[in-house]
Amino acid sequence: MARVELRGIVKDYGAVRAIHGIDLEIEDGAFCVFVGPSGCGKSTLLRMIAGLEEISGGDLMIGGERVNDLRAAERGLAMVFQTYALYPHMSVRQNLAFGLENMRMPKDQVAARVAEAARMLKLEPYLDRRPRALSGGQRQRVAIGRAVVREPRVFLFDEPLSNLDAELRVAMRAEIAGLHRRIGNTMIYVTHDQVEAMTMADQIVVLRDGRIEQVGAPIALYNRPANTFVAGFIGSPRMNFLTCTVTARDAEGVTLADVHGRVLRAMVDARTLAEGDTVELGVRPEHLHPDPDGYPVEIENVEQLGGESYLYGRTPDGTALTAHLSGQTGLRRGARAHLAIRPDLAHVFRADGSALPRLRLGELEAAGPGGPVAG
């Protein structure tokens, strides 16, 4: 196991800077997930840690040692890729053992490590099969097992579940999280899927355009996003945003008016705002609920999932609004709904996108750091 530190990490491709001075600390034994849209730099950052991409500037520390100039094989890491990259002519047992045999490890140690990895990943019934006789999930477990047998200081995962179907991805998320609990090694995991990030991570790093937008525990980022980008990226469906104008502020929050003059309240620290300022009111779909005095929405689509329902509609000014309701609903396409916004659960963002602190947090929300970091 090892602590990983990135100090001012930069990556340049000629005149183009892809990674802009990343500062990050990943504690020993943490499960850290890099998440963000395509092109944000998450895979590039992982490959720099792995030694597969040259570091243009800054220091990469693993276990207190600067490793910028060490080859990938010398860093004590193991990487699992999006593609399984198994040897098709070898059995599962041979695939697991191959890397150790190349290291000239004694046969009894190789056998012991392979047996332990197979037990841990429930691969024992498949040890004598070849990859073509395995399902996608079984192949991915073999790929993970090939990393496990090396007993690395840090595991690196580059979108390992992208090629699996939805049901199998859910199962594999649980397996990887369970593996982390059992072995306790530091793990760094890259994904574009914020659901994977929310369900697996101890620490999420949200990236955009080669910069860190926010670092924190999953629920902290959900409850206290640093800006509109994080607020819109973390949470599914994404947060709703309504453009409003500040009409008044006091110790209990801020009073806002939308483009039609409807009055809305949010319990945020509004001391830095002035009357007349334009802000974005953010509300998550699950924090909307039907109320005769609520916000008017013309329903364009309804998704009924039995235990929950999703309403997709537009406000009178054409702003898209999504509501996530518990249970079933009698609302249909073309109907008008009135949805209330709880002021204690609303978010307010300044014109530059930065969030105002909320005044009241529940007990669960108060747990864990989630503030923005410089990156």
Order of alpha helices (4+ residues) and beta strands (2+ residues): beta-beta-beta-alpha-beta-beta-beta-alpha-alpha-alpha-beta-alpha-beta-alpha-beta-beta-alpha-alpha-beta-beta-beta-beta-beta-beta-beta-beta-beta
